[in-house]
């Protein structure tokens, strides 16, 4: 996940001002990564939908 994080366009070009700012950024990124970003390894569904068992329903609706 670090490579995905490091190369995402929103990755800051400057160091974080505080540890709290870093935590907020990482928390936001992880939420996006798990809830919004589609992953090719799991048939372009989100990890959260896979975890909740919704991926088969999503894939069926695409057919």
N, C-alpha and C positions, 0 to 999 in steps of 0.2 A: 504494500500500500504506500510505502514511502516514495517510491518512484512516481506513482500516480499523483501523489500529493505534490512532490517537488516540481513536476513538469506541468501542472495545471496552470492555466492562465492567471488564476487568482492568487497564485503563490506570491507572497510579498518579495519585492526586490531588495528591500531594506530589512535589517534585523527588527524584531518586535521591540517595542518600547518597554514593555513590561512582560513578566511571566503570565500575568492575567490576560494580556492581549493575545499572547501565543495560545493560551488555553482556549480562549473564545474562538480564535480562528480554527484551531484543530477540531473543536467540538462542532462547529458549523460545517467544516469539510467532511467529517465523519458522517454527519446526518445526511448531507448531500450524497455521499458515496454509497450509503446503505439504502436510502429512500428514493433517490431520484436517478442516479447514474445506472444505465443498463450495462450489464456485464456479458461479454460474448461467451464466456465459459459456462454460463447458466442460461443459454438461449436468449440472451438479450432481455432478461428480467432483472429486477433489482434483488440484492441480497435479502432485503426485508421481505419482499413478496415470496421468495424461496423459503425463507425461515418460517413464514406463516402458513406455508403450504398452498399458496395461491398461484404458484407458477404454472401448474398444469392447467388450471382454469384459464389463465391468461393466454397460454399457448393454444389452447383449444379455441378460444375466441378469435384468435388471429387466422385460423384456417378458413 
